[in-house]
Amino acid sequence: MPPGPARSKPELWLGAFTGFYRPSAEEVRLLDPVSKFLYAARSVILVISAQAAIIAGLLAAAERRFHWLEFVLVLLGFIAAHMISNLSNDYFGYKRGHDTPDSPRMRYTVHPLASGVLEPRALASGMAILALIGLGIAVFFIVERGWLAAAFVAAGTALLLLYDAAPVPLKSIGFGELAVFLVWGPLMVGGGHAMIGGEASSGAFLASLPYGLGVMSILIGKHIDQADFDSRKGIRTLPVLLGEAAARRLNIATIVLIYAASAALIATGRLTPFAAVIVAAVPRGAHALSVMRRPRPAAPPEGYVGWPLWAHRVCLSHNRLFGWLYILGLGAGAAWPSVRL
């Protein structure tokens, strides 16, 4: 159900995190300030950061190193950083003239500035609050974990800024997809595990790879969908550099590699056999592969939500399910960690 004045504020806030990119700018302008900010920050995609934090926590729990306070702070820190990244991406896209009325970004959901949903002052205030939350969490972990935390904070901050805020952003020279893999894989899962448990682990970094690949597939799909527009604007994402057909093949390989890497981790004892529950996501993954084997249609099917996103939508849908199943398998593995092949 799209947002509307008849719904309570908690329902509106929850609705910003669920479904797909649905509300129009006209609908969002009628909402309360918190709802406006949540929709403008594309909160529907924040599930991937929440899943990364949960995966990190379960890996720490399997080693009997789980600490609740550290887990909650990692979860909040990841979500705050992701919201800052989304808003920063939109701010710089708008300032550089990329987010124009004909851009894909303006069509699938509200833009905080170009759609007039947020005033620049409100955007700056919201980002400042998020930055203070993130800074407080970073200071806590640096005091508690020392240089290890400082290294992860520095790497994460650098990639966040280099992705879209640098004079030559990573996403405009074909490195944005790799950056996303590193952030949602080794940095969030591996680093989050180290912050929660107090110790870095090669097993956690290896276990982060399937999930990092899944998030990378989402971005590759998105950049495939908007490759024509990006090419005209001089934004050289990986699909622009490779060409659409090669990019679709790359994303097919990426999704296949998610399951190959998971199988290898189970076979070598890095993950418990419970992680094999991810096979329940294979049908959705197969659907994503079938979509990417063909060029995007010229127009959306009747009733389709989120156009012009096409490959992005099926990859996001697949990764959501894969992520929750991966979490289920890791949860069982944390309960019975001695069960290994």
C-alpha positions in Angstrom: 0.0 0.0 0.0 1.5 3.4 -0.9 1.9 6.0 1.9 -1.0 8.2 2.6 -2.3 10.6 5.3 -4.7 8.0 6.7 -1.8 5.7 7.9 -0.2 6.1 11.4 3.4 7.4 11.6 4.8 4.1 12.7 3.1 2.4 9.8 4.6 5.0 7.4 8.1 4.7 8.9 7.9 0.9 8.6 6.6 1.2 5.1 9.7 3.1 4.0 11.8 -0.1 4.7 9.5 -2.6 2.9 8.4 -3.4 -0.6 10.1 -1.8 -3.6 10.5 1.7 -4.8 6.8 2.7 -4.9 5.8 6.2 -3.6 5.7 9.2 -5.9 7.1 12.6 -4.9 3.6 14.0 -4.6 2.7 11.3 -2.0 5.8 11.7 0.0 5.5 15.5 0.2 2.3 15.0 2.2 4.1 13.0 4.9 5.7 13.9 8.2 9.4 15.0 8.3 10.7 11.6 9.5 8.8 9.7 6.8 10.0 12.1 4.1 13.6 11.6 5.2 13.3 7.8 5.3 11.8 7.6 1.8 14.3 10.2 0.5 17.2 8.1 1.9 15.9 5.0 0.0 15.4 3.1 3.2 14.0 0.1 1.3 17.5 -0.8 0.3 18.9 -0.6 3.8 18.0 -4.3 4.4 21.3 -5.3 2.8 23.2 -3.5 5.5 21.0 -5.0 8.2 21.6 -8.4 6.8 25.4 -7.8 6.7 25.4 -6.9 10.4 23.3 -9.9 11.4 25.7 -12.2 9.4 28.6 -10.7 11.2 26.9 -11.2 14.6 26.1 -14.8 13.9 29.7 -15.6 12.8 30.8 -14.1 16.1 28.2 -16.2 18.0 29.4 -19.4 16.3 32.8 -18.6 17.9 31.2 -17.8 21.2 32.4 -14.2 21.0 29.0 -12.5 20.6 28.4 -9.3 22.5 25.0 -7.6 22.4 26.1 -4.0 22.8 28.7 -4.3 20.1 26.2 -6.0 17.8 23.6 -3.3 18.2 26.2 -0.6 17.6 27.5 -2.3 14.5 23.9 -2.6 13.2 23.1 1.1 13.8 26.5 2.1 12.4 26.0 0.2 9.1 22.5 1.6 8.6 23.6 5.1 9.3 26.6 4.8 6.9 24.3 3.4 4.2 21.8 6.2 4.6 24.7 8.7 4.3 25.9 7.0 1.2 22.5 7.1 -0.4 21.9 10.7 0.4 25.5 11.7 -0.7 25.1 9.8 -3.9 21.9 11.8 -4.7 23.4 15.1 -3.6 26.5 14.8 -5.8 24.4 13.3 -8.7 22.2 16.4 -8.4 25.0 18.9 -8.2 26.9 17.4 -11.1 23.8 17.6 -13.3 23.3 13.8 -13.6 19.9 13.6 -11.8 17.9 15.4 -14.4 14.2 14.9 -15.1 14.9 12.3 -17.8 17.3 10.3 -15.6 16.5 6.8 -14.3 17.1 8.0 -10.8 14.2 10.5 -11.0 11.8 7.9 -12.3 11.9 4.9 -9.9 11.6 6.7 -6.6 11.8 10.1 -5.0 14.9 12.2 -5.1 15.6 14.2 -1.9 16.5 17.4 -3.8 15.4 17.2 -7.4 11.9 16.0 -6.4 11.6 18.8 -3.8 10.9 16.3 -1.0 13.6 17.8 1.2 14.9 21.3 1.5 18.8 21.4 1.3 18.8 22.5 5.0 16.8 19.4 6.0 19.0 17.2 4.0 22.1 18.7 5.6 20.6 18.4 9.1 19.7 14.8 8.6 23.1 13.9 7.3 24.7 15.7 10.2 22.7 13.7 12.7 23.6 10.5 10.9 27.3 11.5 10.8 27.3 12.2 14.5 25.8 8.8 15.2 28.4 7.2 13.0 31.2 9.2 14.6 30.1 8.2 18.1 30.0 4.5 17.2 33.4 4.8 15.5 35.0 6.4 18.6 33.5 3.7 20.8 35.0 0.9 18.8 38.4 2.7 18.4 38.6 3.1 22.1 37.5 -0.5 22.7 39.2 -2.4 19.8 42.1 -0.1 19.1 44.0 0.0 15.7 41.8 -2.7 14.2 38.7 -0.6 14.5 40.6 2.5 13.3 41.6 0.6 10.2 38.1 -0.6 9.4 36.6 2.9 10.0 39.3 4.5 7.8 38.7 2.0 4.9 34.9 2.3 5.1 35.0 6.1 5.2 37.4 6.2 2.3 35.3 4.0 0.1 32.1 5.8 1.0 33.7 9.1 0.0 35.5 7.8 -3.0 32.4 6.1 -4.4 30.6 9.3 -5.3 32.1 12.4 -3.5 35.6 12.3 -5.0 36.5 14.6 -7.9 36.7 11.4 -10.0 34.2 9.0 -8.3 34.9 5.3 -8.3 31.5 4.6 -9.8 32.4 6.8 -12.9 35.6 4.8 -13.7 34.3 1.2 -13.4 35.3 0.6 -9.8 32.0 1.2 -8.1 30.9 -2.4 -8.4 34.2 -3.7 -6.8 33.9 -1.1 -4.0 30.4 -2.3 -3.2 31.6 -5.9 -3.0 34.4 -4.9 -0.7 32.2 -2.8 1.6 29.3 -5.3 2.0 31.5 -8.3 2.0 34.9 -8.1 3.8 34.5 -4.7 5.4 30.9 -5.0 6.8 30.8 -8.7 7.5 34.4 -9.4 8.2 34.9 -6.1 10.0 31.6 -6.2 11.8 32.5 -9.7 13.1 35.8 -8.3 14.4 34.1 -5.4 16.2 31.4 -7.7 17.7 33.8 -10.5 18.7 36.9 -8.5 19.4 39.1 -10.5 17.0 39.5 -10.6 13.2 39.0 -14.0 11.6 39.9 -15.4 8.2 36.8 -17.6 8.4 34.6 -14.5 8.7 36.2 -12.9 5.8 35.7 -16.0 3.6 32.1 -16.3 4.8 31.5 -12.7 3.7 32.3 -13.4 0.1 28.9 -14.9 -1.0 27.0 -12.0 0.5 29.4 -9.4 -0.9 28.9 -10.9 -4.4 25.1 -10.8 -3.9 25.2 -7.1 -3.2 27.5 -6.5 -6.1 25.0 -8.2 -8.4 22.4 -5.7 -7.3 24.6 -2.7 -8.4 25.7 -4.4 -11.6 22.0 -4.9 -12.4 21.2 -1.3 -11.7 24.0 0.0 -13.8 23.0 -2.3 -16.6 19.5 -0.7 -16.5 20.8 2.8 -16.8 23.8 2.2 -19.0 22.5 4.2 -21.9 21.8 7.3 -19.7 25.2 6.9 -17.9 27.0 6.6 -21.2 25.5 9.9 -22.4 26.5 11.6 -19.2 30.0 10.3 -19.2 29.5 8.1 -16.2 31.7 5.0 -17.0 30.2 2.4 -14.8 31.4 -1.2 -15.4 28.4 -2.1 -17.7 29.2 1.1 -19.7 32.8 0.0 -20.1 31.9 -3.6 -20.9 28.8 -3.1 -22.9 25.4 -4.4 -22.0 25.7 -8.0 -23.3 29.0 -8.5 -21.5 27.7 -6.9 -18.3 24.7 -9.2 -18.3 27.1 -12.2 -18.7 29.2 -10.9 -15.8 26.2 -10.6 -13.6 25.1 -14.1 -14.5 28.5 -15.3 -13.5 28.4 -13.3 -10.2 25.1 -14.9 -9.1 26.4 -18.4 -10.0 29.6 -17.7 -8.1 27.5 -16.9 -4.9 26.4 -20.5 -4.8 29.8 -21.9 -5.9 31.6 -20.0 -3.1 29.0 -21.1 -0.6 29.3 -24.7 -1.6 33.1 -24.5 -1.4 32.9 -23.0 2.1 30.5 -25.8 3.2 32.7 -28.5 1.6 35.9 -27.2 3.3 34.2 -26.9 6.7 34.3 -23.1 6.8 30.5 -23.2 7.1 28.3 -25.8 8.6 26.0 -27.9 6.4 23.1 -25.8 7.7 24.2 -23.1 5.3 22.9 -25.3 2.4 19.5 -24.0 3.2 20.4 -21.2 0.6 19.3 -23.7 -2.1 15.8 -22.5 -1.4 16.8 -19.2 -3.1 18.0 -21.0 -6.3 14.6 -20.6 -8.1 14.7 -16.9 -7.5 18.3 -16.8 -8.6 17.4 -18.8 -11.7 14.7 -16.3 -12.5 17.2 -13.5 -12.2 19.5 -15.3 -14.6 16.7 -15.8 -17.1 15.9 -12.1 -17.0 19.6 -11.2 -17.6 20.0 -13.6 -20.5 17.9 -11.2 -22.6 18.1 -7.4 -23.2 15.8 -5.3 -21.2 12.4 -4.7 -22.9 11.7 -1.4 -24.4 8.7 -0.8 -22.0 7.6 -2.3 -18.7 4.9 -4.9 -18.4 1.5 -3.6 -17.3 1.5 -2.8 -13.6 5.3 -3.1 -13.2 6.7 -1.1 -10.2 10.1 0.5 -10.3 10.7 1.1 -14.0 13.3 1.7 -15.5 14.9 -0.7 -13.0 14.7 -4.2 -14.5 17.8 -6.4 -13.8 18.3 -4.5 -10.6 14.9 -5.5 -9.3 15.3 -9.2 -9.8 18.8 -9.1 -8.3 17.6 -7.2 -5.3 14.7 -9.7 -4.8 17.1 -12.6 -5.1 19.7 -11.2 -2.7 17.0 -10.4 -0.1 15.9 -14.0 0.0 19.4 -15.4 -0.3 20.5 -13.1 2.6 17.7 -14.2 5.0 18.4 -17.9 4.1 22.1 -17.4 4.6 21.3 -15.9 8.0 19.0 -18.9 8.8 21.8 -21.3 8.0 24.4 -19.3 10.0 22.0 -19.1 12.9 21.7 -22.9 13.0 25.5 -23.1 12.6 25.9 -20.8 15.6 23.6 -23.1 17.6 25.5 -26.2 16.6 28.9 -25.1 15.4 30.6 -28.5 15.7 28.5 -29.9 12.8 30.9 -29.7 9.9 31.7 -31.8 6.8 
